[in-house]
Amino acid sequence: MASKGPKRPTRDEFQMEELGERLVEAQREEIELLFTVWNWNEQPRGIIVKMDPRTKLVHVEYEGELMKIPFMDIMQVENPY
């Protein structure tokens, strides 16, 4: 079986839980975030408008544009300012 490029870094349950809590809080407070996403060239930013537990996608809106970021690919979030 051929490998599909670099493997996503693994994080433990505690790190994933902490990230999830930060995202929930940012969504509730409508805080703009800067996302570091595994294997993406650009760093998306914006406000979380929806977190879909079924698809595990985080819906982020910035200047009217909607991006859907896979939760498992979010490496880190920070305040852009």
C-alpha positions in Angstrom: 0.0 0.0 0.0 1.4 3.4 -1.0 1.6 6.1 1.7 -0.4 9.2 1.2 2.2 11.9 2.0 3.0 13.1 5.5 1.0 11.6 8.4 -1.0 14.0 10.6 0.7 14.5 14.0 -1.1 12.7 16.7 -2.4 14.5 19.8 -3.5 12.9 23.0 -7.1 13.0 24.3 -6.3 15.9 26.7 -5.0 18.1 23.9 -8.0 17.3 21.7 -10.4 18.1 24.6 -8.6 21.4 25.4 -8.8 22.4 21.7 -12.5 21.5 21.6 -13.2 23.6 24.7 -11.3 26.6 23.2 -13.4 26.3 20.0 -16.7 26.1 21.9 -15.7 29.2 23.9 -14.6 31.1 20.8 -17.9 30.2 19.1 -20.0 31.3 22.1 -18.0 34.6 22.5 -17.8 35.2 18.7 -14.0 35.5 19.0 -12.0 35.7 15.8 -9.3 33.0 15.6 -6.3 32.3 13.5 -6.1 28.5 12.7 -3.0 26.4 12.1 -4.3 23.5 10.0 -2.3 20.4 9.2 -1.3 20.2 5.5 -2.8 23.6 4.6 -0.5 26.3 3.1 -2.5 29.3 4.4 -3.7 30.0 7.9 -7.4 30.5 7.8 -9.0 33.0 10.2 -12.4 33.9 11.2 -15.3 33.4 13.6 -16.7 29.9 14.2 -20.3 29.9 13.0 -21.0 26.2 13.4 -19.4 23.0 14.7 -20.9 20.0 13.1 -20.5 16.9 15.3 -21.7 14.6 12.5 -19.2 15.6 9.9 -16.6 16.8 12.5 -16.2 20.0 10.5 -15.7 23.4 12.0 -17.4 26.1 9.9 -15.4 29.3 10.0 -16.6 32.6 8.4 -14.3 35.5 7.5 -15.4 38.5 5.4 -18.5 36.7 4.1 -16.5 33.6 3.1 -17.2 30.2 4.7 -14.6 27.6 5.2 -15.1 24.1 6.6 -12.1 22.9 8.5 -11.8 19.3 9.7 -11.6 19.3 13.5 -8.9 16.6 13.5 -6.7 18.8 11.2 -6.7 21.8 13.5 -3.2 21.9 15.1 -3.6 25.1 17.0 -5.7 28.2 17.3 -4.6 31.7 18.4 -5.9 35.2 18.6 -4.9 37.0 15.4 -4.2 40.3 17.2 
